[in-house]
Amino acid sequence: MIRFLLVLVMLAGTAGAVVAYGDPEQIARASHKVSHIFRAKTATPAPAVQIPRGQGGEFALRAKINGVAAPMVIDTGATSVVLTWETAKAIGLPLEMLEYDVDLETAGGHTKAARLTLDRLSVGHLVEKSVPALVVQRGQMKTNLLGMSFLDRLESWGVRADRLMLTGYPELQSGHRRPRTAID
């Protein structure tokens, strides 16, 4: 609504100036400016997901990793998305090529993990590409963790009452996101 009013004000101001001066070049420039404003990309509302708190106090969800559904628990204390070996195998990750050279402290103790990048990780309408993740060795964890390597890519996240609210960045009509800055 504000944008529409701004365009009307600009249009009226430009039309008034053109009428006052009768300059054909001014008319052409005004026409170009107005058409440019109408063609400008507008943002669609930001995608958002609400996750209810589970019986044990955790926020559990079903994500899609490279198109395959996987249960996950939100863990803001995890610096990365962490997958169990079993989940990594189920989604077809190349487990035989991984090097388990990352020391990892879990609720169950110390273990080793391997670094990899997930092509696509989605939670509802929130979709992130090229997400850094870790895979733990077989039998070392029972739960996949949705950590900060995913959460840091969102515009915001937070708990309201017994719901975790995840909000992505608005997408432009062209399908591109708002550019991120160093402080995002």
Residue pairs with C-beta under 8 A, 6 or more apart in sequence:
3 42
7 34
7 37
7 38
10 33
10 34
10 37
11 30
11 34
14 26
14 30
14 33
14 34
15 30
17 26
17 30
18 26
18 27
18 30
41 172
41 173
41 174
42 172
42 173
43 170
43 171
43 172
43 173
43 178
44 170
44 171
44 172
44 173
45 170
46 155
46 167
46 168
46 169
46 170
47 124
47 125
47 126
47 167
47 168
47 171
48 125
48 126
48 165
48 166
48 167
48 168
49 61
49 123
49 124
49 125
49 126
49 165
49 166
50 163
50 164
50 165
50 166
51 59
51 60
51 61
51 74
51 163
51 164
51 166
52 59
52 162
52 163
53 59
53 159
53 162
53 163
53 164
54 60
58 73
58 74
59 73
59 74
59 164
60 71
60 72
60 73
60 74
61 71
61 72
61 73
61 74
61 123
61 146
62 69
62 70
62 71
62 72
63 69
63 70
63 71
63 72
63 121
63 122
63 123
63 144
63 146
64 70
64 120
64 121
64 122
64 123
65 83
65 87
65 91
65 118
65 120
65 121
66 91
66 92
66 118
66 119
66 120
67 120
68 90
68 91
68 92
70 83
70 87
70 90
70 91
70 144
71 143
71 144
72 123
72 143
72 144
72 145
72 146
73 143
73 144
73 145
73 146
74 145
74 146
74 151
74 164
75 82
75 145
75 146
75 147
76 147
76 148
76 151
77 147
78 145
78 146
78 147
78 148
79 147
79 148
79 149
80 132
80 133
80 134
80 147
80 148
80 149
81 118
81 121
81 131
81 132
81 133
81 134
81 144
81 145
81 146
81 147
81 149
81 150
82 104
82 106
82 113
82 133
82 134
82 135
82 136
82 141
82 144
82 145
82 147
83 93
83 133
83 134
83 135
83 136
83 144
84 135
84 136
84 140
84 141
84 142
84 143
84 144
85 95
85 135
85 136
85 137
85 138
85 139
85 140
86 138
87 144
88 95
88 135
89 95
93 116
93 135
95 135
98 114
98 116
98 135
99 114
100 112
100 113
100 114
100 137
101 112
101 114
102 112
102 113
102 114
102 115
102 134
103 110
103 112
104 110
104 111
104 112
104 113
104 134
104 136
106 136
106 140
106 141
108 140
108 141
111 136
111 137
111 140
111 141
112 136
112 137
113 134
113 135
113 136
113 137
114 134
114 135
115 132
115 133
115 134
116 132
116 133
116 134
116 135
117 130
117 131
117 132
117 133
118 130
118 131
118 132
118 133
119 129
119 130
120 127
120 128
120 129
120 131
121 127
121 128
121 129
121 131
121 133
121 150
122 128
123 146
123 150
123 166
124 166
125 168
126 154
126 166
126 168
127 168
128 150
128 153
131 149
131 150
131 153
132 149
133 149
151 157
151 166
154 166
154 167
154 168
154 169
155 167
155 168
155 169
155 184
156 165
156 166
156 167
157 164
157 165
157 166
157 167
158 164
158 165
159 165
169 177
169 178
169 180
170 177
170 178
171 177
172 178
